Amino acid sequence: MSDQARPTSPPWAERGQEELPPTLRALRDLVAAGSRVNHVVSRRAGLSESELVTLEHLSREQIGPAEVARRLEVSTAAATGIVDRLVARGHVERRPHEVDRRRTELHITGSGREEIVGHLVPMFIALDRHDASFTDEEREVVERYLRGAAAAFERVLEAEGP
């Protein structure tokens, strides 16, 4: 998008609202809290934030070191260092790829999973209780809002920089 095509004020200001709408303030607060959670959990666990994020990715799927580099937006050498430290702590194992033996897959171990979950259980419990307080219809609206917000975030991630 060229500088001339960029809006000069946020859409809510153009609608006559001086402040962020309450939903956007709440979303901003959630994103800020989420960022602080990663920082605090990594510090408590004695991990770098990159190591914590790598464990989070591996808790969802097996990926290789090159994919770690891509997702963290670091060099392959930096990703190798991150993986080496996680392997040394016993949180990750390297295994040959099932189909292509030239490739390596990373697998989170029980201690790696415990490292993440152990620090986050109180949050998971509170979130589950909060979720249970909504009706099915309310949950559908919340999910639609959050998925739309995630798609808006993705627009920034997909935008080409200068």
N, C-alpha and C positions, 0 to 999 in steps of 0.2 A: 504494500500500500504506500503510495507516495505521501510525502508530508502534507501536500495540499489536500489529499483525500482524507486525512486523519481528522476525526472530530476534535473540536477545540474545547468542548466541555462534556462532562458525563451526561448520559441520557436522562438521568433523574433531574439534573439541573435544567435541562431543556424542557422538562415537564413542569417546571416551577417549584420543584422540591430543592431546598437548600442543602439538606443532609442526605446521607445514604438512607435508602429505605431500610426498615428494621430487618427484613430478611437478608439483605446484603451485609448489614452490620453483623448479624449473627454468623453468616458464612465467613466473613473476614475474621471474626473472633475464633471460629472453629479452625480455620487454616493456621492462624497464629498459634493456637494451642497445640495443634498437631506438630508444628515445627518445633515447638519447645519440648514436646514429648520425646521426639527423636534425640534431641540434644541431651536431655536429662537421662533417658534410658541408656544411651551410649556411654555417658559419663559414669553412671552407676555400675554398668557392666564392665567398665574398663576397656571399651571398644571405641574405635573411631566411628564417626557418623557414617563413613563409607562402609565400614565393616558391618555396622548394624543394618544399613540399607541392603547390603549384599545378603545378609541372613534373611531379611524380610522377603527378598526376591526368591531365595532358595526355599523358603517355607511354602511358597506357592507352586514352584516348578523347578525342575532341574535345568540348569543352563550351563554353558561353558564359560571359561575365562574371557574369551573374546566378547561374549554377550554381556558379561559383567562390565567390561570396559565401555561398551556402547551405552548401557543403561545408566552408568554413573558418569558418563562423558569424561572419562579419564583415558590415559594412554594404556596400551596393553601391558606395558611394564608396570605401571601403577596398579593395574588390576591384578597382575601376578603377585605383587607385594601384598595386597589386601587378602588375596586367597591364601598365600603362604602363611600369613599371620593367623587366619581362621583355621587352617589345617593344623598349625602348630598348637593351637589351643584345644584342638579336638572337636571344633564346632562344624567342620566341613571335611568331607572326604572327596578325593579325586577318584573317578572311576572311568574306565574306557567307555566310550559311546557304544551303545548296544549294536548299532548298525555299522557305523564308520569308526573302526578301531584307531584311526589316526587322530580322532578327536577325543577330547576329555569332557566328561560331564562332572558337575559339582553337585554333591548331595549333602544336605544339611543332616547333621547327626542329632541324636537325642539331646546331647548337651547344648548344641546350637539352638534347637527348638526351645529347650527349657530356658535358655538365656533370654530369648525374646518373650516367651509367654509368661515366665515367672514375674517379670517386671510389669507386664500389661494386664494380668488377671484382674486387679481391682477395676481397671478401666472397662474391661470386657463385661464384668458383672454389672457395673453401673449402666453401661450401654444396653445390656440385655433387659434390665429392669425398666429403663426408659422406653425402649422399643415395645415392651409388653404393655405399657400404659396407653398405647395408641390402638384405635380400632383398625380393622383391615383397610377400610377406606382411607383413613388418615395416613396409614403406612404407604399406600399407593401414591398419595400426593407427595409425601416426603421423598419417596424413592424417585418420583418423576423430577422433583426439584433438584435433588442431589445429582441425578444422572445428567440433567441439563447443565448444572454447574460444572460437573466434570468435563462435559463437552466444551464448555466455554474456556476452561483451563487449557484443554487440548489445543484450542485455536492459537493460544500464545505459544505453546510448545511446537506447533507445526509451522508457525510463521517464519519466513526466512529473514534472517538478520542482515544488516548492512555488510 
